[in-house]
Amino acid sequence: MNHHHHAAHTNHRRADNSHEPNDALSQLLDLDAEILEGPLSAVRADIAALVDGPVRNILDLGAGTGTGTFGLLQHFAGAHAVAVDGSTDMLAHLQRRAEHLGLADRVTTLHADLDEGVPALDLVDLAWASGSLHHLASPDRTLAQVAAAIRPGGLLAVVELTGHPRFLTDGTPGAAAEAKAHAFLAVDRTVDMPAMGSDWGSRLARAGLVVELDRPIVVDLAPPLPDVVGTYAFAILTRIRGAVAERLGAADLDQLDRLLNGGTSDVRHRSDLHVRTVRQLRIARRPASG
């Protein structure tokens, strides 16, 4: 099983196009990090405010393209990160990006399926999991292993999804079709990803960790927005279309297609996009010995 840390990602069993080029998902993950740089920077500041001692070793669980890895390495000077993912393509992308950023000597990539167990590593000061835990077959078992991989007093920071980003406001072209598609995805999640939206605070506590920060990450980006937002919306809505097209009625599918077909309603050409999404941040500590 692959663990891609993404936001917005529709890399669900039913919301995934198995024929999609890997670089399309990589682009989506990188776009997500670019659009959400402000909120993610605030998350890193929250982590820094809670760390007990220097952060020398970081573990990124479900690292994807490495956006979490790189943000943390740039925030914690001198730290080294182990980036774990189930996709060799993602890890290759991450390694190339690390070289481009001049961070290659501070990153180790590790191919592993977290459902088969957290790899044995030296204890880390900080573990990070963004948009990856809801993919796990047995989250409680894996979290217990993650907790054991953190040094006493160290932290686990978890960012989890509550749904996918919305781009259209009521009454604008395509908004009804977007809403209908999200309704189908919500039903899919209850079957394919029952852990998504679960009580991660309780799960962290059962793993022996103490939650010290629990807050929503509210993203509400109103127009005018940079052009990259249109590219981001196009990438997400394209994936969503692949998941729900067969279940949409003809009128809704036509609306959705108009958002992607290069015409005047295409999200890449519109100035009225409004990005709304909510994620949940929890930062938990492994209790110090004694």
DABEL-V84494 format. One record per run of one state. SS is the DSSP state (H for helix, E for strand, - for the rest). FROM is the first residue (numbers start at 1). TO is the last residue. If there is no record, write none. Layout:
[[SS | FROM | TO] [SS | FROM | TO]]
//
This chain:
[[- | 1 | 3] [E | 4 | 4] [- | 5 | 21] [H | 22 | 35] [- | 36 | 36] [H | 37 | 50] [- | 51 | 56] [E | 57 | 61] [- | 62 | 62] [E | 63 | 63] [- | 64 | 66] [H | 67 | 75] [- | 76 | 79] [E | 80 | 85] [- | 86 | 87] [H | 88 | 101] [- | 102 | 103] [H | 104 | 106] [E | 107 | 111] [- | 112 | 113] [H | 114 | 116] [- | 117 | 123] [E | 124 | 130] [- | 131 | 132] [H | 133 | 135] [- | 136 | 138] [H | 139 | 148] [- | 149 | 149] [E | 150 | 161] [- | 162 | 165] [E | 166 | 166] [- | 167 | 174] [H | 175 | 192] [- | 193 | 199] [H | 200 | 206] [- | 207 | 208] [E | 209 | 221] [- | 222 | 227] [H | 228 | 247] [- | 248 | 249] [H | 250 | 258] [- | 259 | 266] [H | 267 | 269] [- | 270 | 274] [E | 275 | 286] [- | 287 | 290]]
//
